[in-house]
Amino acid sequence: MSLITGIANANPELALRDIASQLEAMHERTPRGSSTWAASSVKNLLDRAKKLGLVSQ
């Protein structure tokens, strides 16, 4: 969640798929261990970060 929060805060204009592509380029694993990120996984973690007040959007 911290990587997604950092990416989203650094560039709030990025689409969910763009964030997923960045995570894949960084070879970050999904919460379930896959190497391919879905936009819905990014959205889920981004929504959780927003509830915690970690995203400035």
PDBQT receptor file of N, H, CA, C and O in Angstrom, charges set to zero:
ATOM      1  N   MET A   1       0.826  -1.183   0.000  1.00  0.00    +0.000 N 
ATOM      2  CA  MET A   1       0.000   0.000   0.000  1.00  0.00    +0.000 C 
ATOM      3  C   MET A   1       0.877   1.255   0.000  1.00  0.00    +0.000 C 
ATOM      4  O   MET A   1       0.495   2.271  -0.581  1.00  0.00    +0.000 OA
ATOM      5  N   SER A   2       2.030   1.198   0.635  1.00  0.00    +0.000 N 
ATOM      6  H   SER A   2       2.340   0.372   1.107  1.00  0.00    +0.000 HD
ATOM      7  CA  SER A   2       2.875   2.389   0.708  1.00  0.00    +0.000 C 
ATOM      8  C   SER A   2       3.426   2.781  -0.656  1.00  0.00    +0.000 C 
ATOM      9  O   SER A   2       3.556   3.971  -0.942  1.00  0.00    +0.000 OA
ATOM     10  N   LEU A   3       3.749   1.817  -1.497  1.00  0.00    +0.000 N 
ATOM     11  H   LEU A   3       3.643   0.850  -1.265  1.00  0.00    +0.000 HD
ATOM     12  CA  LEU A   3       4.222   2.138  -2.850  1.00  0.00    +0.000 C 
ATOM     13  C   LEU A   3       3.123   2.798  -3.671  1.00  0.00    +0.000 C 
ATOM     14  O   LEU A   3       3.364   3.794  -4.353  1.00  0.00    +0.000 OA
ATOM     15  N   ILE A   4       1.935   2.249  -3.607  1.00  0.00    +0.000 N 
ATOM     16  H   ILE A   4       1.739   1.440  -3.054  1.00  0.00    +0.000 HD
ATOM     17  CA  ILE A   4       0.805   2.813  -4.353  1.00  0.00    +0.000 C 
ATOM     18  C   ILE A   4       0.506   4.218  -3.861  1.00  0.00    +0.000 C 
ATOM     19  O   ILE A   4       0.229   5.110  -4.662  1.00  0.00    +0.000 OA
ATOM     20  N   THR A   5       0.560   4.422  -2.556  1.00  0.00    +0.000 N 
ATOM     21  H   THR A   5       0.785   3.697  -1.905  1.00  0.00    +0.000 HD
ATOM     22  CA  THR A   5       0.329   5.735  -1.984  1.00  0.00    +0.000 C 
ATOM     23  C   THR A   5       1.381   6.730  -2.472  1.00  0.00    +0.000 C 
ATOM     24  O   THR A   5       1.052   7.860  -2.835  1.00  0.00    +0.000 OA
ATOM     25  N   GLY A   6       2.636   6.309  -2.479  1.00  0.00    +0.000 N 
ATOM     26  H   GLY A   6       2.902   5.392  -2.184  1.00  0.00    +0.000 HD
ATOM     27  CA  GLY A   6       3.707   7.180  -2.942  1.00  0.00    +0.000 C 
ATOM     28  C   GLY A   6       3.568   7.545  -4.406  1.00  0.00    +0.000 C 
ATOM     29  O   GLY A   6       3.765   8.702  -4.779  1.00  0.00    +0.000 OA
ATOM     30  N   ILE A   7       3.229   6.567  -5.243  1.00  0.00    +0.000 N 
ATOM     31  H   ILE A   7       3.069   5.628  -4.940  1.00  0.00    +0.000 HD
ATOM     32  CA  ILE A   7       3.048   6.825  -6.672  1.00  0.00    +0.000 C 
ATOM     33  C   ILE A   7       1.870   7.760  -6.897  1.00  0.00    +0.000 C 
ATOM     34  O   ILE A   7       1.962   8.702  -7.684  1.00  0.00    +0.000 OA
ATOM     35  N   ALA A   8       0.768   7.504  -6.210  1.00  0.00    +0.000 N 
ATOM     36  H   ALA A   8       0.693   6.739  -5.570  1.00  0.00    +0.000 HD
ATOM     37  CA  ALA A   8      -0.433   8.329  -6.376  1.00  0.00    +0.000 C 
ATOM     38  C   ALA A   8      -0.200   9.755  -5.888  1.00  0.00    +0.000 C 
ATOM     39  O   ALA A   8      -0.679  10.703  -6.510  1.00  0.00    +0.000 OA
ATOM     40  N   ASN A   9       0.525   9.920  -4.788  1.00  0.00    +0.000 N 
ATOM     41  H   ASN A   9       0.914   9.150  -4.282  1.00  0.00    +0.000 HD
ATOM     42  CA  ASN A   9       0.803  11.257  -4.270  1.00  0.00    +0.000 C 
ATOM     43  C   ASN A   9       1.785  12.006  -5.169  1.00  0.00    +0.000 C 
ATOM     44  O   ASN A   9       1.688  13.225  -5.309  1.00  0.00    +0.000 OA
ATOM     45  N   ALA A  10       2.724  11.291  -5.776  1.00  0.00    +0.000 N 
ATOM     46  H   ALA A  10       2.802  10.300  -5.662  1.00  0.00    +0.000 HD
ATOM     47  CA  ALA A  10       3.714  11.925  -6.637  1.00  0.00    +0.000 C 
ATOM     48  C   ALA A  10       3.085  12.422  -7.940  1.00  0.00    +0.000 C 
ATOM     49  O   ALA A  10       3.485  13.459  -8.469  1.00  0.00    +0.000 OA
ATOM     50  N   ASN A  11       2.104  11.683  -8.451  1.00  0.00    +0.000 N 
ATOM     51  H   ASN A  11       1.780  10.841  -8.021  1.00  0.00    +0.000 HD
ATOM     52  CA  ASN A  11       1.451  12.074  -9.699  1.00  0.00    +0.000 C 
ATOM     53  C   ASN A  11      -0.023  11.702  -9.628  1.00  0.00    +0.000 C 
ATOM     54  O   ASN A  11      -0.402  10.616 -10.067  1.00  0.00    +0.000 OA
ATOM     55  N   PRO A  12      -0.864  12.580  -9.084  1.00  0.00    +0.000 N 
ATOM     56  CA  PRO A  12      -2.286  12.266  -8.893  1.00  0.00    +0.000 C 
ATOM     57  C   PRO A  12      -3.063  12.084 -10.198  1.00  0.00    +0.000 C 
ATOM     58  O   PRO A  12      -4.194  11.599 -10.177  1.00  0.00    +0.000 OA
ATOM     59  N   GLU A  13      -2.470  12.468 -11.334  1.00  0.00    +0.000 N 
ATOM     60  H   GLU A  13      -1.551  12.862 -11.351  1.00  0.00    +0.000 HD
ATOM     61  CA  GLU A  13      -3.152  12.349 -12.624  1.00  0.00    +0.000 C 
ATOM     62  C   GLU A  13      -3.054  10.946 -13.226  1.00  0.00    +0.000 C 
ATOM     63  O   GLU A  13      -3.711  10.661 -14.227  1.00  0.00    +0.000 OA
ATOM     64  N   LEU A  14      -2.249  10.073 -12.633  1.00  0.00    +0.000 N 
ATOM     65  H   LEU A  14      -1.716  10.305 -11.820  1.00  0.00    +0.000 HD
ATOM     66  CA  LEU A  14      -2.077   8.733 -13.184  1.00  0.00    +0.000 C 
ATOM     67  C   LEU A  14      -3.355   7.908 -13.057  1.00  0.00    +0.000 C 
ATOM     68  O   LEU A  14      -4.059   7.969 -12.048  1.00  0.00    +0.000 OA
ATOM     69  N   ALA A  15      -3.632   7.147 -14.091  1.00  0.00    +0.000 N 
ATOM     70  H   ALA A  15      -3.061   7.097 -14.911  1.00  0.00    +0.000 HD
ATOM     71  CA  ALA A  15      -4.757   6.214 -14.059  1.00  0.00    +0.000 C 
ATOM     72  C   ALA A  15      -4.342   4.975 -13.260  1.00  0.00    +0.000 C 
ATOM     73  O   ALA A  15      -3.153   4.729 -13.054  1.00  0.00    +0.000 OA
ATOM     74  N   LEU A  16      -5.316   4.215 -12.822  1.00  0.00    +0.000 N 
ATOM     75  H   LEU A  16      -6.281   4.415 -12.989  1.00  0.00    +0.000 HD
ATOM     76  CA  LEU A  16      -5.045   3.002 -12.054  1.00  0.00    +0.000 C 
ATOM     77  C   LEU A  16      -4.149   2.039 -12.838  1.00  0.00    +0.000 C 
ATOM     78  O   LEU A  16      -3.247   1.419 -12.277  1.00  0.00    +0.000 OA
ATOM     79  N   ARG A  17      -4.413   1.926 -14.140  1.00  0.00    +0.000 N 
ATOM     80  H   ARG A  17      -5.146   2.430 -14.596  1.00  0.00    +0.000 HD
ATOM     81  CA  ARG A  17      -3.620   1.027 -14.970  1.00  0.00    +0.000 C 
ATOM     82  C   ARG A  17      -2.165   1.503 -15.075  1.00  0.00    +0.000 C 
ATOM     83  O   ARG A  17      -1.246   0.688 -15.157  1.00  0.00    +0.000 OA
ATOM     84  N   ASP A  18      -1.965   2.819 -15.072  1.00  0.00    +0.000 N 
ATOM     85  H   ASP A  18      -2.711   3.481 -15.005  1.00  0.00    +0.000 HD
ATOM     86  CA  ASP A  18      -0.604   3.368 -15.109  1.00  0.00    +0.000 C 
ATOM     87  C   ASP A  18       0.156   3.029 -13.827  1.00  0.00    +0.000 C 
ATOM     88  O   ASP A  18       1.340   2.692 -13.868  1.00  0.00    +0.000 OA
ATOM     89  N   ILE A  19      -0.525   3.119 -12.705  1.00  0.00    +0.000 N 
ATOM     90  H   ILE A  19      -1.487   3.393 -12.671  1.00  0.00    +0.000 HD
ATOM     91  CA  ILE A  19       0.097   2.751 -11.427  1.00  0.00    +0.000 C 
ATOM     92  C   ILE A  19       0.430   1.263 -11.436  1.00  0.00    +0.000 C 
ATOM     93  O   ILE A  19       1.500   0.860 -10.980  1.00  0.00    +0.000 OA
ATOM     94  N   ALA A  20      -0.487   0.446 -11.955  1.00  0.00    +0.000 N 
ATOM     95  H   ALA A  20      -1.356   0.772 -12.325  1.00  0.00    +0.000 HD
ATOM     96  CA  ALA A  20      -0.241  -0.992 -12.044  1.00  0.00    +0.000 C 
ATOM     97  C   ALA A  20       0.977  -1.281 -12.922  1.00  0.00    +0.000 C 
ATOM     98  O   ALA A  20       1.785  -2.151 -12.596  1.00  0.00    +0.000 OA
ATOM     99  N   SER A  21       1.109  -0.566 -14.014  1.00  0.00    +0.000 N 
ATOM    100  H   SER A  21       0.453   0.141 -14.279  1.00  0.00    +0.000 HD
ATOM    101  CA  SER A  21       2.255  -0.752 -14.906  1.00  0.00    +0.000 C 
ATOM    102  C   SER A  21       3.566  -0.389 -14.206  1.00  0.00    +0.000 C 
ATOM    103  O   SER A  21       4.577  -1.068 -14.380  1.00  0.00    +0.000 OA
ATOM    104  N   GLN A  22       3.541   0.671 -13.425  1.00  0.00    +0.000 N 
ATOM    105  H   GLN A  22       2.718   1.222 -13.283  1.00  0.00    +0.000 HD
ATOM    106  CA  GLN A  22       4.741   1.053 -12.680  1.00  0.00    +0.000 C 
ATOM    107  C   GLN A  22       5.122  -0.018 -11.663  1.00  0.00    +0.000 C 
ATOM    108  O   GLN A  22       6.299  -0.342 -11.504  1.00  0.00    +0.000 OA
ATOM    109  N   LEU A  23       4.130  -0.559 -10.983  1.00  0.00    +0.000 N 
ATOM    110  H   LEU A  23       3.174  -0.296 -11.112  1.00  0.00    +0.000 HD
ATOM    111  CA  LEU A  23       4.402  -1.615 -10.005  1.00  0.00    +0.000 C 
ATOM    112  C   LEU A  23       4.978  -2.856 -10.687  1.00  0.00    +0.000 C 
ATOM    113  O   LEU A  23       5.887  -3.490 -10.151  1.00  0.00    +0.000 OA
ATOM    114  N   GLU A  24       4.457  -3.204 -11.863  1.00  0.00    +0.000 N 
ATOM    115  H   GLU A  24       3.719  -2.688 -12.298  1.00  0.00    +0.000 HD
ATOM    116  CA  GLU A  24       4.976  -4.341 -12.608  1.00  0.00    +0.000 C 
ATOM    117  C   GLU A  24       6.410  -4.077 -13.061  1.00  0.00    +0.000 C 
ATOM    118  O   GLU A  24       7.244  -4.982 -13.027  1.00  0.00    +0.000 OA
ATOM    119  N   ALA A  25       6.704  -2.843 -13.485  1.00  0.00    +0.000 N 
ATOM    120  H   ALA A  25       6.026  -2.108 -13.512  1.00  0.00    +0.000 HD
ATOM    121  CA  ALA A  25       8.055  -2.490 -13.914  1.00  0.00    +0.000 C 
ATOM    122  C   ALA A  25       9.045  -2.559 -12.748  1.00  0.00    +0.000 C 
ATOM    123  O   ALA A  25      10.232  -2.824 -12.940  1.00  0.00    +0.000 OA
ATOM    124  N   MET A  26       8.539  -2.317 -11.543  1.00  0.00    +0.000 N 
ATOM    125  H   MET A  26       7.575  -2.102 -11.386  1.00  0.00    +0.000 HD
ATOM    126  CA  MET A  26       9.380  -2.388 -10.344  1.00  0.00    +0.000 C 
ATOM    127  C   MET A  26       9.486  -3.823  -9.814  1.00  0.00    +0.000 C 
ATOM    128  O   MET A  26      10.179  -4.074  -8.828  1.00  0.00    +0.000 OA
ATOM    129  N   HIS A  27       8.801  -4.755 -10.468  1.00  0.00    +0.000 N 
ATOM    130  H   HIS A  27       8.238  -4.551 -11.269  1.00  0.00    +0.000 HD
ATOM    131  CA  HIS A  27       8.772  -6.171 -10.078  1.00  0.00    +0.000 C 
ATOM    132  C   HIS A  27       8.187  -6.376  -8.691  1.00  0.00    +0.000 C 
ATOM    133  O   HIS A  27       8.616  -7.255  -7.943  1.00  0.00    +0.000 OA
ATOM    134  N   GLU A  28       7.201  -5.553  -8.359  1.00  0.00    +0.000 N 
ATOM    135  H   GLU A  28       6.852  -4.839  -8.966  1.00  0.00    +0.000 HD
ATOM    136  CA  GLU A  28       6.497  -5.694  -7.088  1.00  0.00    +0.000 C 
ATOM    137  C   GLU A  28       5.398  -6.739  -7.233  1.00  0.00    +0.000 C 
ATOM    138  O   GLU A  28       4.706  -6.778  -8.250  1.00  0.00    +0.000 OA
ATOM    139  N   ARG A  29       5.242  -7.563  -6.248  1.00  0.00    +0.000 N 
ATOM    140  H   ARG A  29       5.804  -7.531  -5.422  1.00  0.00    +0.000 HD
ATOM    141  CA  ARG A  29       4.219  -8.593  -6.247  1.00  0.00    +0.000 C 
ATOM    142  C   ARG A  29       2.897  -8.045  -5.719  1.00  0.00    +0.000 C 
ATOM    143  O   ARG A  29       2.867  -7.132  -4.893  1.00  0.00    +0.000 OA
ATOM    144  N   THR A  30       1.809  -8.625  -6.215  1.00  0.00    +0.000 N 
ATOM    145  H   THR A  30       1.833  -9.366  -6.886  1.00  0.00    +0.000 HD
ATOM    146  CA  THR A  30       0.485  -8.265  -5.704  1.00  0.00    +0.000 C 
ATOM    147  C   THR A  30       0.331  -8.849  -4.307  1.00  0.00    +0.000 C 
ATOM    148  O   THR A  30       1.155  -9.661  -3.886  1.00  0.00    +0.000 OA
ATOM    149  N   PRO A  31      -0.712  -8.451  -3.580  1.00  0.00    +0.000 N 
ATOM    150  CA  PRO A  31      -0.924  -9.048  -2.251  1.00  0.00    +0.000 C 
ATOM    151  C   PRO A  31      -1.062 -10.572  -2.282  1.00  0.00    +0.000 C 
ATOM    152  O   PRO A  31      -0.769 -11.243  -1.293  1.00  0.00    +0.000 OA
ATOM    153  N   ARG A  32      -1.505 -11.112  -3.408  1.00  0.00    +0.000 N 
ATOM    154  H   ARG A  32      -1.743 -10.567  -4.211  1.00  0.00    +0.000 HD
ATOM    155  CA  ARG A  32      -1.639 -12.565  -3.524  1.00  0.00    +0.000 C 
ATOM    156  C   ARG A  32      -0.412 -13.240  -4.117  1.00  0.00    +0.000 C 
ATOM    157  O   ARG A  32      -0.384 -14.462  -4.271  1.00  0.00    +0.000 OA
ATOM    158  N   GLY A  33       0.607 -12.444  -4.453  1.00  0.00    +0.000 N 
ATOM    159  H   GLY A  33       0.584 -11.452  -4.328  1.00  0.00    +0.000 HD
ATOM    160  CA  GLY A  33       1.853 -13.022  -4.923  1.00  0.00    +0.000 C 
ATOM    161  C   GLY A  33       2.049 -13.064  -6.425  1.00  0.00    +0.000 C 
ATOM    162  O   GLY A  33       3.071 -13.564  -6.892  1.00  0.00    +0.000 OA
ATOM    163  N   SER A  34       1.110 -12.559  -7.188  1.00  0.00    +0.000 N 
ATOM    164  H   SER A  34       0.278 -12.153  -6.808  1.00  0.00    +0.000 HD
ATOM    165  CA  SER A  34       1.225 -12.550  -8.637  1.00  0.00    +0.000 C 
ATOM    166  C   SER A  34       2.144 -11.413  -9.079  1.00  0.00    +0.000 C 
ATOM    167  O   SER A  34       2.362 -10.459  -8.333  1.00  0.00    +0.000 OA
ATOM    168  N   SER A  35       2.673 -11.517 -10.278  1.00  0.00    +0.000 N 
ATOM    169  H   SER A  35       2.496 -12.292 -10.885  1.00  0.00    +0.000 HD
ATOM    170  CA  SER A  35       3.521 -10.447 -10.795  1.00  0.00    +0.000 C 
ATOM    171  C   SER A  35       2.742  -9.467 -11.662  1.00  0.00    +0.000 C 
ATOM    172  O   SER A  35       3.270  -8.420 -12.038  1.00  0.00    +0.000 OA
ATOM    173  N   THR A  36       1.492  -9.793 -11.984  1.00  0.00    +0.000 N 
ATOM    174  H   THR A  36       1.063 -10.644 -11.679  1.00  0.00    +0.000 HD
ATOM    175  CA  THR A  36       0.657  -8.944 -12.827  1.00  0.00    +0.000 C 
ATOM    176  C   THR A  36      -0.384  -8.231 -11.967  1.00  0.00    +0.000 C 
ATOM    177  O   THR A  36      -1.172  -8.863 -11.264  1.00  0.00    +0.000 OA
ATOM    178  N   TRP A  37      -0.366  -6.906 -12.041  1.00  0.00    +0.000 N 
ATOM    179  H   TRP A  37       0.274  -6.393 -12.612  1.00  0.00    +0.000 HD
ATOM    180  CA  TRP A  37      -1.290  -6.095 -11.259  1.00  0.00    +0.000 C 
ATOM    181  C   TRP A  37      -2.538  -5.780 -12.068  1.00  0.00    +0.000 C 
ATOM    182  O   TRP A  37      -2.446  -5.417 -13.240  1.00  0.00    +0.000 OA
ATOM    183  N   ALA A  38      -3.691  -5.917 -11.453  1.00  0.00    +0.000 N 
ATOM    184  H   ALA A  38      -3.765  -6.212 -10.501  1.00  0.00    +0.000 HD
ATOM    185  CA  ALA A  38      -4.957  -5.517 -12.059  1.00  0.00    +0.000 C 
ATOM    186  C   ALA A  38      -5.317  -4.138 -11.526  1.00  0.00    +0.000 C 
ATOM    187  O   ALA A  38      -4.976  -3.789 -10.396  1.00  0.00    +0.000 OA
ATOM    188  N   ALA A  39      -6.005  -3.364 -12.346  1.00  0.00    +0.000 N 
ATOM    189  H   ALA A  39      -6.282  -3.648 -13.264  1.00  0.00    +0.000 HD
ATOM    190  CA  ALA A  39      -6.430  -2.034 -11.926  1.00  0.00    +0.000 C 
ATOM    191  C   ALA A  39      -7.309  -2.111 -10.679  1.00  0.00    +0.000 C 
ATOM    192  O   ALA A  39      -7.265  -1.226  -9.825  1.00  0.00    +0.000 OA
ATOM    193  N   SER A  40      -8.102  -3.169 -10.582  1.00  0.00    +0.000 N 
ATOM    194  H   SER A  40      -8.138  -3.888 -11.276  1.00  0.00    +0.000 HD
ATOM    195  CA  SER A  40      -8.980  -3.319  -9.413  1.00  0.00    +0.000 C 
ATOM    196  C   SER A  40      -8.180  -3.539  -8.124  1.00  0.00    +0.000 C 
ATOM    197  O   SER A  40      -8.602  -3.095  -7.057  1.00  0.00    +0.000 OA
ATOM    198  N   SER A  41      -7.052  -4.208  -8.210  1.00  0.00    +0.000 N 
ATOM    199  H   SER A  41      -6.709  -4.569  -9.077  1.00  0.00    +0.000 HD
ATOM    200  CA  SER A  41      -6.194  -4.395  -7.031  1.00  0.00    +0.000 C 
ATOM    201  C   SER A  41      -5.594  -3.069  -6.587  1.00  0.00    +0.000 C 
ATOM    202  O   SER A  41      -5.517  -2.778  -5.393  1.00  0.00    +0.000 OA
ATOM    203  N   VAL A  42      -5.169  -2.270  -7.561  1.00  0.00    +0.000 N 
ATOM    204  H   VAL A  42      -5.232  -2.506  -8.531  1.00  0.00    +0.000 HD
ATOM    205  CA  VAL A  42      -4.626  -0.956  -7.249  1.00  0.00    +0.000 C 
ATOM    206  C   VAL A  42      -5.713  -0.092  -6.617  1.00  0.00    +0.000 C 
ATOM    207  O   VAL A  42      -5.462   0.599  -5.630  1.00  0.00    +0.000 OA
ATOM    208  N   LYS A  43      -6.923  -0.129  -7.183  1.00  0.00    +0.000 N 
ATOM    209  H   LYS A  43      -7.127  -0.691  -7.985  1.00  0.00    +0.000 HD
ATOM    210  CA  LYS A  43      -8.035   0.665  -6.653  1.00  0.00    +0.000 C 
ATOM    211  C   LYS A  43      -8.358   0.262  -5.225  1.00  0.00    +0.000 C 
ATOM    212  O   LYS A  43      -8.588   1.122  -4.375  1.00  0.00    +0.000 OA
ATOM    213  N   ASN A  44      -8.377  -1.025  -4.955  1.00  0.00    +0.000 N 
ATOM    214  H   ASN A  44      -8.190  -1.724  -5.646  1.00  0.00    +0.000 HD
ATOM    215  CA  ASN A  44      -8.685  -1.510  -3.610  1.00  0.00    +0.000 C 
ATOM    216  C   ASN A  44      -7.675  -0.965  -2.601  1.00  0.00    +0.000 C 
ATOM    217  O   ASN A  44      -8.067  -0.454  -1.552  1.00  0.00    +0.000 OA
ATOM    218  N   LEU A  45      -6.388  -1.066  -2.906  1.00  0.00    +0.000 N 
ATOM    219  H   LEU A  45      -6.070  -1.481  -3.759  1.00  0.00    +0.000 HD
ATOM    220  CA  LEU A  45      -5.370  -0.582  -1.986  1.00  0.00    +0.000 C 
ATOM    221  C   LEU A  45      -5.380   0.941  -1.883  1.00  0.00    +0.000 C 
ATOM    222  O   LEU A  45      -5.135   1.496  -0.812  1.00  0.00    +0.000 OA
ATOM    223  N   LEU A  46      -5.663   1.615  -2.998  1.00  0.00    +0.000 N 
ATOM    224  H   LEU A  46      -5.861   1.164  -3.868  1.00  0.00    +0.000 HD
ATOM    225  CA  LEU A  46      -5.737   3.071  -2.982  1.00  0.00    +0.000 C 
ATOM    226  C   LEU A  46      -6.927   3.545  -2.156  1.00  0.00    +0.000 C 
ATOM    227  O   LEU A  46      -6.822   4.538  -1.436  1.00  0.00    +0.000 OA
ATOM    228  N   ASP A  47      -8.053   2.850  -2.251  1.00  0.00    +0.000 N 
ATOM    229  H   ASP A  47      -8.138   2.044  -2.836  1.00  0.00    +0.000 HD
ATOM    230  CA  ASP A  47      -9.224   3.191  -1.430  1.00  0.00    +0.000 C 
ATOM    231  C   ASP A  47      -8.923   3.016   0.056  1.00  0.00    +0.000 C 
ATOM    232  O   ASP A  47      -9.329   3.839   0.877  1.00  0.00    +0.000 OA
ATOM    233  N   ARG A  48      -8.208   1.938   0.402  1.00  0.00    +0.000 N 
ATOM    234  H   ARG A  48      -7.878   1.269  -0.265  1.00  0.00    +0.000 HD
ATOM    235  CA  ARG A  48      -7.829   1.713   1.800  1.00  0.00    +0.000 C 
ATOM    236  C   ARG A  48      -6.909   2.820   2.296  1.00  0.00    +0.000 C 
ATOM    237  O   ARG A  48      -7.037   3.291   3.426  1.00  0.00    +0.000 OA
ATOM    238  N   ALA A  49      -5.983   3.226   1.440  1.00  0.00    +0.000 N 
ATOM    239  H   ALA A  49      -5.878   2.843   0.522  1.00  0.00    +0.000 HD
ATOM    240  CA  ALA A  49      -5.054   4.310   1.807  1.00  0.00    +0.000 C 
ATOM    241  C   ALA A  49      -5.806   5.626   2.005  1.00  0.00    +0.000 C 
ATOM    242  O   ALA A  49      -5.486   6.405   2.903  1.00  0.00    +0.000 OA
ATOM    243  N   LYS A  50      -6.811   5.866   1.153  1.00  0.00    +0.000 N 
ATOM    244  H   LYS A  50      -7.071   5.233   0.424  1.00  0.00    +0.000 HD
ATOM    245  CA  LYS A  50      -7.615   7.093   1.298  1.00  0.00    +0.000 C 
ATOM    246  C   LYS A  50      -8.372   7.101   2.617  1.00  0.00    +0.000 C 
ATOM    247  O   LYS A  50      -8.467   8.141   3.269  1.00  0.00    +0.000 OA
ATOM    248  N   LYS A  51      -8.908   5.959   3.016  1.00  0.00    +0.000 N 
ATOM    249  H   LYS A  51      -8.830   5.114   2.486  1.00  0.00    +0.000 HD
ATOM    250  CA  LYS A  51      -9.640   5.876   4.282  1.00  0.00    +0.000 C 
ATOM    251  C   LYS A  51      -8.731   6.164   5.466  1.00  0.00    +0.000 C 
ATOM    252  O   LYS A  51      -9.173   6.692   6.486  1.00  0.00    +0.000 OA
ATOM    253  N   LEU A  52      -7.447   5.810   5.322  1.00  0.00    +0.000 N 
ATOM    254  H   LEU A  52      -7.088   5.381   4.493  1.00  0.00    +0.000 HD
ATOM    255  CA  LEU A  52      -6.476   6.056   6.378  1.00  0.00    +0.000 C 
ATOM    256  C   LEU A  52      -5.869   7.458   6.302  1.00  0.00    +0.000 C 
ATOM    257  O   LEU A  52      -5.075   7.843   7.160  1.00  0.00    +0.000 OA
ATOM    258  N   GLY A  53      -6.247   8.214   5.275  1.00  0.00    +0.000 N 
ATOM    259  H   GLY A  53      -6.892   7.901   4.578  1.00  0.00    +0.000 HD
ATOM    260  CA  GLY A  53      -5.758   9.572   5.120  1.00  0.00    +0.000 C 
ATOM    261  C   GLY A  53      -4.343   9.652   4.568  1.00  0.00    +0.000 C 
ATOM    262  O   GLY A  53      -3.653  10.649   4.780  1.00  0.00    +0.000 OA
ATOM    263  N   LEU A  54      -3.903   8.619   3.864  1.00  0.00    +0.000 N 
ATOM    264  H   LEU A  54      -4.463   7.809   3.692  1.00  0.00    +0.000 HD
ATOM    265  CA  LEU A  54      -2.530   8.586   3.351  1.00  0.00    +0.000 C 
ATOM    266  C   LEU A  54      -2.404   9.187   1.951  1.00  0.00    +0.000 C 
ATOM    267  O   LEU A  54      -1.296   9.501   1.515  1.00  0.00    +0.000 OA
ATOM    268  N   VAL A  55      -3.516   9.350   1.245  1.00  0.00    +0.000 N 
ATOM    269  H   VAL A  55      -4.416   9.095   1.599  1.00  0.00    +0.000 HD
ATOM    270  CA  VAL A  55      -3.482   9.872  -0.114  1.00  0.00    +0.000 C 
ATOM    271  C   VAL A  55      -4.058  11.276  -0.112  1.00  0.00    +0.000 C 
ATOM    272  O   VAL A  55      -5.122  11.528   0.452  1.00  0.00    +0.000 OA
ATOM    273  N   SER A  56      -3.342  12.176  -0.746  1.00  0.00    +0.000 N 
ATOM    274  H   SER A  56      -2.477  11.971  -1.204  1.00  0.00    +0.000 HD
ATOM    275  CA  SER A  56      -3.780  13.584  -0.778  1.00  0.00    +0.000 C 
ATOM    276  C   SER A  56      -4.569  13.877  -2.042  1.00  0.00    +0.000 C 
ATOM    277  O   SER A  56      -4.154  14.702  -2.855  1.00  0.00    +0.000 OA
ATOM    278  N   GLN A  57      -5.693  13.215  -2.214  1.00  0.00    +0.000 N 
ATOM    279  H   GLN A  57      -6.030  12.545  -1.553  1.00  0.00    +0.000 HD
ATOM    280  CA  GLN A  57      -6.545  13.447  -3.380  1.00  0.00    +0.000 C 
ATOM    281  C   GLN A  57      -7.928  13.831  -2.942  1.00  0.00    +0.000 C 
ATOM    282  O   GLN A  57      -8.797  14.069  -3.781  1.00  0.00    +0.000 OA
TER     283      GLN A  57
